[in-house]
Amino acid sequence: MKAPAWRPDSWLCQPAHLTWLNDEGLRLLPFARGAKVEQGFAALDAHGRLPEGAIAELIHTTRMTHCFALAHIQGIPGHAALVDHGLAALRGALWDEEHGGWFADATRSGKSAYLHAFVALAASSARVAGRPAAQALLDDAIEIIERHFWSEEEGALRESFNRDWRDEEAYRGANSNMHGVEAFLALADVTGNALWLQRALRIAERLIHRHAAACGHVVVEHFDAHWQALPEYNADNRADPFRPYGSTPGHAFEWARLLLHLEAALAQAGLAAPDWLLADAKGLFASACQHAWQADGAPGLVYSLDWNQQPVVRARLHWVHAEAVAAAAALVQRTGEAAYEQWYRQGWAFIAEHFIDLHGGSWHHELDEHNQPAARIWAGKPDLYHAYQALLLPPLALAPSLATALAADVTRR
């Protein structure tokens, strides 16, 4: 697979734009460092402070460890100790010494594929960063995924279990499997085992090429244990931050990018990359842009849509827009088509005007339907992961995965 020649006027070829991406990434890191607590990393409020009673959560501990590992790989001083703190935390209160696996937080709740995928991602990035405790964590993450979550029969991840792994949730989710694909791409790089690419392809084939493509490239998010779609799932909890009702355009963008990374990784490994990976990536991106941008008449991408492509939750979330620009950049790189360049520029213009908070720090995580800061779905500013990756990905080749690409300085040029 060979990418087309670059348009000389692309922002992705402009030194000033690449400097802007780098500078904005550097601006985000000091704010995020405030998330450190004794047992890992916790959610920050809108001012970058730890709320009273803040506790370490697996989602923040893994994502912060991953991002701080990326910063260390880039050569930004002061982040190695934060990576090591995250690795130690994943051996502390969040680790289940009795049954194995990781709790969502220190209250010792159940075990989910979604969060275990982030453990694998954090361990992979820390391993690339050369941190001493990373390999042992990586080995354990792989062992837990293979023993409990990966279903060879289904070619996908099981969703969740109780603490002792005896009771399995009768649910299958696109979100957990999407982050499984992300983690598997990283695992393929750090282990050298192409089996992870083959597993990622099986997940993508089931969820995207089989289900989403049949629905006009709208991602079907919720399924029962037999992979029958559940279109009315969470109809009474439509703004759920992880399992919202209807379709989630932000995930269509995220899937589109991951399909292109998978295509490039397969080709790099000398494996067959099916043509539908590119076709479905383009279809997902087009569908999300068509239906979600200005869906209610105001600029921006809405959080969720119903099955008639009408807005359900009109909030604009920062992660949706971060994934949109990252997907646009990947499609610019893969196709060279001018339409993706325009979406890329438009996405960053919207983010710069509405999400980037130059006064309070970081990015606003949520805007209301009038594009004013809000906190109905996400309180505070706890998430570095989506914004930081959106700033790092555009200058890099589509393969290898992010940490490995940063370490090797594998650029497009």
TIRO-229560 format. One line per field, with one value per residue (C-alpha): residue in three letters; chain; x, y, z. Coordinates in steps of 0.1 Angstrom, whole numbers, plus 5000, padded with zeros to 4 digits. Last residue first. Layout:
residues N
residuo: c(Ala | ...)
cadena: c(A | ...)
x: c(X | ...)
y: c(Y | ...)
z: c(Z | ...)
end
This chain:
residues 413
residuo: c(Arg | Arg | Thr | Val | Asp | Ala | Ala | Leu | Ala | Thr | Ala | Leu | Ser | Pro | Ala | Leu | Ala | Leu | Pro | Pro | Leu | Leu | Leu | Ala | Gln | Tyr | Ala | His | Tyr | Leu | Asp | Pro | Lys | Gly | Ala | Trp | Ile | Arg | Ala | Ala | Pro | Gln | Asn | His | Glu | Asp | Leu | Glu | His | His | Trp | Ser | Gly | Gly | His | Leu | Asp | Ile | Phe | His | Glu | Ala | Ile | Phe | Ala | Trp | Gly | Gln | Arg | Tyr | Trp | Gln | Glu | Tyr | Ala | Ala | Glu | Gly | Thr | Arg | Gln | Val | Leu | Ala | Ala | Ala | Ala | Ala | Val | Ala | Glu | Ala | His | Val | Trp | His | Leu | Arg | Ala | Arg | Val | Val | Pro | Gln | Gln | Asn | Trp | Asp | Leu | Ser | Tyr | Val | Leu | Gly | Pro | Ala | Gly | Asp | Ala | Gln | Trp | Ala | His | Gln | Cys | Ala | Ser | Ala | Phe | Leu | Gly | Lys | Ala | Asp | Ala | Leu | Leu | Trp | Asp | Pro | Ala | Ala | Leu | Gly | Ala | Gln | Ala | Leu | Ala | Ala | Glu | Leu | His | Leu | Leu | Leu | Arg | Ala | Trp | Glu | Phe | Ala | His | Gly | Pro | Thr | Ser | Gly | Tyr | Pro | Arg | Phe | Pro | Asp | Ala | Arg | Asn | Asp | Ala | Asn | Tyr | Glu | Pro | Leu | Ala | Gln | Trp | His | Ala | Asp | Phe | His | Glu | Val | Val | Val | His | Gly | Cys | Ala | Ala | Ala | His | Arg | His | Ile | Leu | Arg | Glu | Ala | Ile | Arg | Leu | Ala | Arg | Gln | Leu | Trp | Leu | Ala | Asn | Gly | Thr | Val | Asp | Ala | Leu | Ala | Leu | Phe | Ala | Glu | Val | Gly | His | Met | Asn | Ser | Asn | Ala | Gly | Arg | Tyr | Ala | Glu | Glu | Asp | Arg | Trp | Asp | Arg | Asn | Phe | Ser | Glu | Arg | Leu | Ala | Gly | Glu | Glu | Glu | Ser | Trp | Phe | His | Arg | Glu | Ile | Ile | Glu | Ile | Ala | Asp | Asp | Leu | Leu | Ala | Gln | Ala | Ala | Pro | Arg | Gly | Ala | Val | Arg | Ala | Ser | Ser | Ala | Ala | Leu | Ala | Val | Phe | Ala | His | Leu | Tyr | Ala | Ser | Lys | Gly | Ser | Arg | Thr | Ala | Asp | Ala | Phe | Trp | Gly | Gly | His | Glu | Glu | Asp | Trp | Leu | Ala | Gly | Arg | Leu | Ala | Ala | Leu | Gly | His | Asp | Val | Leu | Ala | Ala | His | Gly | Pro | Ile | Gly | Gln | Ile | His | Ala | Leu | Ala | Phe | Cys | His | Thr | Met | Arg | Thr | Thr | His | Ile | Leu | Glu | Ala | Ile | Ala | Gly | Glu | Pro | Leu | Arg | Gly | His | Ala | Asp | Leu | Ala | Ala | Phe | Gly | Gln | Glu | Val | Lys | Ala | Gly | Arg | Ala | Phe | Pro | Leu | Leu | Arg | Leu | Gly | Glu | Asp | Asn | Leu | Trp | Thr | Leu | His | Ala | Pro | Gln | Cys | Leu | Trp | Ser | Asp | Pro | Arg | Trp | Ala | Pro | Ala | Lys | Met)
cadena: c(A | A | A | A | A | A | A | A | A | A | A | A | A | A | A | A | A | A | A | A | A | A | A | A | A | A | A | A | A | A | A | A | A | A | A | A | A | A | A | A | A | A | A | A | A | A | A | A | A | A | A | A | A | A | A | A | A | A | A | A | A | A | A | A | A | A | A | A | A | A | A | A | A | A | A | A | A | A | A | A | A | A | A | A | A | A | A | A | A | A | A | A | A | A | A | A | A | A | A | A | A | A | A | A | A | A | A | A | A | A | A | A | A | A | A | A | A | A | A | A | A | A | A | A | A | A | A | A | A | A | A | A | A | A | A | A | A | A | A | A | A | A | A | A | A | A | A | A | A | A | A | A | A | A | A | A | A | A | A | A | A | A | A | A | A | A | A | A | A | A | A | A | A | A | A | A | A | A | A | A | A | A | A | A | A | A | A | A | A | A | A | A | A | A | A | A | A | A | A | A | A | A | A | A | A | A | A | A | A | A | A | A | A | A | A | A | A | A | A | A | A | A | A | A | A | A | A | A | A | A | A | A | A | A | A | A | A | A | A | A | A | A | A | A | A | A | A | A | A | A | A | A | A | A | A | A | A | A | A | A | A | A | A | A | A | A | A | A | A | A | A | A | A | A | A | A | A | A | A | A | A | A | A | A | A | A | A | A | A | A | A | A | A | A | A | A | A | A | A | A | A | A | A | A | A | A | A | A | A | A | A | A | A | A | A | A | A | A | A | A | A | A | A | A | A | A | A | A | A | A | A | A | A | A | A | A | A | A | A | A | A | A | A | A | A | A | A | A | A | A | A | A | A | A | A | A | A | A | A | A | A | A | A | A | A | A | A | A | A | A | A | A | A | A | A | A | A | A | A | A | A | A | A | A | A | A | A | A | A | A | A | A | A | A | A | A | A | A | A | A | A | A | A | A | A | A | A | A | A | A | A | A | A)
x: c(5078 | 5051 | 5070 | 5083 | 5102 | 5110 | 5099 | 5070 | 5059 | 5062 | 5040 | 5014 | 5010 | 5032 | 5017 | 4995 | 5026 | 5029 | 5024 | 4986 | 4988 | 5003 | 4977 | 4947 | 4964 | 4967 | 4930 | 4917 | 4939 | 4940 | 4906 | 4897 | 4884 | 4855 | 4821 | 4812 | 4776 | 4757 | 4788 | 4785 | 4807 | 4788 | 4784 | 4747 | 4737 | 4758 | 4796 | 4816 | 4852 | 4865 | 4901 | 4932 | 4937 | 4913 | 4923 | 4934 | 4905 | 4906 | 4871 | 4852 | 4873 | 4903 | 4882 | 4860 | 4890 | 4906 | 4876 | 4873 | 4909 | 4906 | 4872 | 4888 | 4917 | 4893 | 4876 | 4909 | 4916 | 4952 | 4939 | 4957 | 4973 | 4942 | 4922 | 4944 | 4942 | 4904 | 4903 | 4924 | 4903 | 4871 | 4885 | 4893 | 4859 | 4842 | 4866 | 4856 | 4819 | 4792 | 4759 | 4729 | 4719 | 4693 | 4699 | 4680 | 4696 | 4664 | 4680 | 4686 | 4717 | 4744 | 4770 | 4764 | 4792 | 4797 | 4781 | 4744 | 4714 | 4706 | 4726 | 4753 | 4777 | 4762 | 4745 | 4767 | 4800 | 4792 | 4781 | 4811 | 4836 | 4820 | 4819 | 4855 | 4867 | 4844 | 4860 | 4896 | 4891 | 4869 | 4899 | 4912 | 4947 | 4967 | 4997 | 5033 | 5035 | 5036 | 5005 | 4987 | 4998 | 4987 | 4952 | 4949 | 4958 | 4933 | 4906 | 4915 | 4909 | 4875 | 4866 | 4874 | 4853 | 4824 | 4829 | 4824 | 4792 | 4776 | 4745 | 4714 | 4712 | 4745 | 4768 | 4799 | 4788 | 4751 | 4731 | 4701 | 4694 | 4658 | 4665 | 4696 | 4694 | 4666 | 4686 | 4698 | 4716 | 4718 | 4754 | 4745 | 4755 | 4732 | 4743 | 4749 | 4769 | 4757 | 4780 | 4763 | 4780 | 4747 | 4733 | 4748 | 4782 | 4779 | 4770 | 4792 | 4821 | 4820 | 4814 | 4822 | 4850 | 4865 | 4867 | 4882 | 4908 | 4918 | 4923 | 4945 | 4965 | 4970 | 4981 | 5009 | 5031 | 5061 | 5053 | 5055 | 5041 | 5013 | 5003 | 4999 | 4975 | 4958 | 4952 | 4935 | 4914 | 4904 | 4894 | 4869 | 4858 | 4850 | 4830 | 4812 | 4797 | 4785 | 4760 | 4749 | 4774 | 4794 | 4791 | 4820 | 4850 | 4857 | 4851 | 4820 | 4825 | 4824 | 4822 | 4834 | 4859 | 4857 | 4863 | 4832 | 4846 | 4881 | 4865 | 4890 | 4880 | 4889 | 4920 | 4934 | 4927 | 4940 | 4973 | 4979 | 4974 | 4997 | 5025 | 5022 | 5023 | 5055 | 5070 | 5062 | 5079 | 5113 | 5101 | 5115 | 5091 | 5081 | 5072 | 5053 | 5033 | 5025 | 5015 | 4992 | 4976 | 4971 | 4956 | 4934 | 4920 | 4914 | 4891 | 4869 | 4870 | 4854 | 4860 | 4838 | 4840 | 4867 | 4858 | 4894 | 4883 | 4873 | 4890 | 4918 | 4925 | 4935 | 4913 | 4929 | 4954 | 4929 | 4948 | 4933 | 4946 | 4982 | 4999 | 4982 | 4992 | 5029 | 5026 | 5009 | 5036 | 5063 | 5047 | 5046 | 5083 | 5091 | 5072 | 5094 | 5114 | 5097 | 5118 | 5090 | 5091 | 5085 | 5054 | 5041 | 5046 | 5027 | 4999 | 4997 | 5000 | 4973 | 4950 | 4956 | 4952 | 4922 | 4902 | 4913 | 4901 | 4921 | 4900 | 4889 | 4874 | 4873 | 4878 | 4914 | 4921 | 4926 | 4901 | 4873 | 4877 | 4903 | 4895 | 4920 | 4954 | 4970 | 4968 | 4984 | 4969 | 4982 | 4956 | 4976 | 4999 | 4971 | 4974 | 5012 | 5006 | 4981 | 5004 | 5030 | 5003 | 4993 | 5029 | 5033 | 5001 | 5011 | 5045 | 5030 | 5008 | 5038 | 5058 | 5031 | 5029 | 4999 | 4983 | 4981 | 4992 | 5019 | 4993 | 5010 | 5017 | 4995 | 5000 | 5014 | 5000)
y: c(5129 | 5109 | 5105 | 5075 | 5090 | 5055 | 5062 | 5083 | 5055 | 5029 | 5050 | 5057 | 5024 | 5015 | 5024 | 5053 | 5075 | 5103 | 5141 | 5139 | 5116 | 5138 | 5165 | 5142 | 5119 | 5146 | 5156 | 5121 | 5110 | 5140 | 5134 | 5146 | 5182 | 5188 | 5171 | 5151 | 5144 | 5175 | 5196 | 5226 | 5252 | 5272 | 5259 | 5267 | 5230 | 5227 | 5223 | 5195 | 5187 | 5223 | 5219 | 5222 | 5254 | 5279 | 5309 | 5294 | 5270 | 5251 | 5239 | 5266 | 5286 | 5263 | 5232 | 5247 | 5258 | 5224 | 5206 | 5230 | 5224 | 5187 | 5187 | 5208 | 5184 | 5155 | 5171 | 5177 | 5140 | 5129 | 5094 | 5077 | 5109 | 5130 | 5101 | 5098 | 5136 | 5135 | 5106 | 5127 | 5157 | 5138 | 5120 | 5153 | 5166 | 5136 | 5138 | 5174 | 5167 | 5188 | 5183 | 5177 | 5144 | 5128 | 5145 | 5130 | 5104 | 5083 | 5057 | 5082 | 5104 | 5111 | 5135 | 5163 | 5176 | 5214 | 5244 | 5251 | 5239 | 5208 | 5184 | 5210 | 5182 | 5149 | 5134 | 5142 | 5142 | 5109 | 5092 | 5105 | 5093 | 5059 | 5054 | 5065 | 5040 | 5014 | 5017 | 5018 | 4986 | 4971 | 4966 | 4937 | 4940 | 4908 | 4904 | 4915 | 4931 | 4966 | 4958 | 4946 | 4976 | 5000 | 4985 | 4984 | 5021 | 5029 | 5009 | 5026 | 5060 | 5051 | 5035 | 5067 | 5088 | 5064 | 5064 | 5101 | 5097 | 5078 | 5059 | 5053 | 5053 | 5061 | 5034 | 5052 | 5087 | 5077 | 5106 | 5085 | 5068 | 5056 | 5044 | 5027 | 4999 | 5004 | 4993 | 4961 | 4943 | 4905 | 4895 | 4863 | 4880 | 4909 | 4938 | 4976 | 5001 | 4998 | 5022 | 5039 | 5030 | 5030 | 5002 | 4972 | 4988 | 4992 | 4955 | 4932 | 4954 | 4974 | 4952 | 4918 | 4927 | 4951 | 4925 | 4899 | 4924 | 4932 | 4895 | 4892 | 4922 | 4906 | 4874 | 4894 | 4889 | 4913 | 4918 | 4956 | 4962 | 4936 | 4948 | 4984 | 4973 | 4951 | 4980 | 5001 | 4971 | 4964 | 5000 | 4994 | 4961 | 4980 | 5006 | 4981 | 4963 | 4928 | 4921 | 4892 | 4902 | 4873 | 4859 | 4837 | 4860 | 4864 | 4902 | 4902 | 4900 | 4923 | 4926 | 4896 | 4906 | 4896 | 4868 | 4851 | 4816 | 4829 | 4849 | 4873 | 4885 | 4860 | 4840 | 4860 | 4894 | 4884 | 4869 | 4899 | 4923 | 4901 | 4901 | 4939 | 4945 | 4925 | 4943 | 4978 | 4977 | 4989 | 5018 | 5017 | 5042 | 5014 | 4993 | 5022 | 5025 | 4988 | 4988 | 5018 | 5001 | 4968 | 4986 | 5005 | 4973 | 4961 | 4992 | 4984 | 4946 | 4952 | 4937 | 4942 | 4966 | 4969 | 5003 | 5013 | 5019 | 5001 | 4970 | 4953 | 4916 | 4887 | 4868 | 4873 | 4901 | 4922 | 4952 | 4987 | 4991 | 4986 | 4969 | 4993 | 5020 | 5010 | 5014 | 5048 | 5060 | 5047 | 5067 | 5098 | 5093 | 5092 | 5124 | 5152 | 5159 | 5159 | 5135 | 5124 | 5090 | 5106 | 5125 | 5092 | 5075 | 5104 | 5098 | 5060 | 5065 | 5092 | 5068 | 5039 | 5058 | 5078 | 5048 | 5028 | 5053 | 5068 | 5086 | 5122 | 5129 | 5166 | 5175 | 5174 | 5207 | 5214 | 5243 | 5223 | 5195 | 5168 | 5131 | 5107 | 5092 | 5064 | 5052 | 5082 | 5108 | 5123 | 5143 | 5175 | 5163 | 5169 | 5207 | 5205 | 5183 | 5203 | 5232 | 5208 | 5193 | 5227 | 5236 | 5204 | 5209 | 5246 | 5236 | 5211 | 5240 | 5263 | 5237 | 5232 | 5197 | 5185 | 5219 | 5207 | 5233 | 5210 | 5183 | 5151 | 5123 | 5093 | 5067 | 5033 | 5000)
z: c(5051 | 5067 | 5099 | 5117 | 5146 | 5158 | 5194 | 5182 | 5158 | 5185 | 5209 | 5182 | 5164 | 5134 | 5111 | 5099 | 5095 | 5120 | 5116 | 5123 | 5153 | 5181 | 5185 | 5182 | 5207 | 5232 | 5228 | 5232 | 5261 | 5284 | 5300 | 5335 | 5326 | 5349 | 5348 | 5317 | 5307 | 5319 | 5324 | 5301 | 5283 | 5257 | 5222 | 5220 | 5221 | 5253 | 5252 | 5269 | 5278 | 5278 | 5268 | 5290 | 5310 | 5326 | 5305 | 5272 | 5271 | 5238 | 5231 | 5213 | 5189 | 5186 | 5184 | 5157 | 5136 | 5142 | 5128 | 5098 | 5088 | 5090 | 5072 | 5044 | 5041 | 5040 | 5010 | 4992 | 4987 | 4994 | 5000 | 5029 | 5044 | 5040 | 5054 | 5085 | 5090 | 5088 | 5113 | 5138 | 5132 | 5139 | 5169 | 5186 | 5177 | 5194 | 5223 | 5230 | 5234 | 5217 | 5235 | 5213 | 5228 | 5206 | 5172 | 5143 | 5121 | 5118 | 5140 | 5167 | 5169 | 5195 | 5207 | 5182 | 5160 | 5158 | 5143 | 5151 | 5129 | 5150 | 5130 | 5124 | 5118 | 5129 | 5099 | 5069 | 5089 | 5106 | 5073 | 5054 | 5080 | 5083 | 5045 | 5041 | 5067 | 5052 | 5018 | 5032 | 5053 | 5026 | 5003 | 5025 | 5039 | 5032 | 5055 | 5049 | 5084 | 5070 | 5049 | 5080 | 5100 | 5072 | 5070 | 5108 | 5110 | 5083 | 5101 | 5134 | 5118 | 5106 | 5139 | 5158 | 5134 | 5136 | 5174 | 5175 | 5155 | 5184 | 5174 | 5194 | 5232 | 5250 | 5264 | 5277 | 5288 | 5292 | 5276 | 5265 | 5298 | 5292 | 5257 | 5271 | 5245 | 5220 | 5190 | 5206 | 5178 | 5180 | 5187 | 5207 | 5240 | 5232 | 5212 | 5215 | 5195 | 5158 | 5140 | 5111 | 5078 | 5060 | 5083 | 5064 | 5066 | 5103 | 5110 | 5088 | 5077 | 5109 | 5139 | 5126 | 5102 | 5127 | 5154 | 5130 | 5118 | 5153 | 5160 | 5128 | 5139 | 5174 | 5158 | 5141 | 5171 | 5172 | 5209 | 5211 | 5177 | 5177 | 5212 | 5200 | 5172 | 5197 | 5221 | 5194 | 5182 | 5219 | 5221 | 5193 | 5210 | 5242 | 5222 | 5200 | 5230 | 5237 | 5265 | 5287 | 5314 | 5326 | 5361 | 5373 | 5367 | 5405 | 5404 | 5382 | 5345 | 5315 | 5277 | 5258 | 5231 | 5195 | 5170 | 5183 | 5186 | 5196 | 5224 | 5240 | 5274 | 5301 | 5294 | 5265 | 5280 | 5314 | 5300 | 5278 | 5307 | 5329 | 5303 | 5298 | 5335 | 5338 | 5308 | 5320 | 5354 | 5341 | 5319 | 5284 | 5268 | 5244 | 5275 | 5289 | 5257 | 5257 | 5294 | 5289 | 5259 | 5277 | 5307 | 5283 | 5268 | 5304 | 5308 | 5279 | 5286 | 5320 | 5354 | 5385 | 5414 | 5440 | 5455 | 5445 | 5410 | 5378 | 5392 | 5374 | 5366 | 5388 | 5412 | 5446 | 5440 | 5422 | 5409 | 5413 | 5448 | 5439 | 5409 | 5384 | 5408 | 5404 | 5366 | 5370 | 5393 | 5369 | 5341 | 5363 | 5372 | 5335 | 5328 | 5340 | 5308 | 5273 | 5252 | 5229 | 5245 | 5278 | 5265 | 5250 | 5284 | 5300 | 5277 | 5284 | 5321 | 5320 | 5300 | 5324 | 5356 | 5343 | 5332 | 5362 | 5387 | 5416 | 5441 | 5446 | 5480 | 5475 | 5439 | 5425 | 5408 | 5371 | 5370 | 5354 | 5379 | 5377 | 5376 | 5394 | 5387 | 5406 | 5443 | 5460 | 5437 | 5404 | 5384 | 5386 | 5359 | 5334 | 5336 | 5330 | 5299 | 5279 | 5269 | 5255 | 5232 | 5221 | 5212 | 5192 | 5172 | 5166 | 5154 | 5129 | 5117 | 5113 | 5095 | 5069 | 5053 | 5073 | 5066 | 5030 | 5004 | 4989 | 4982 | 4992 | 4968 | 4972 | 5000 | 4990 | 5000)
end
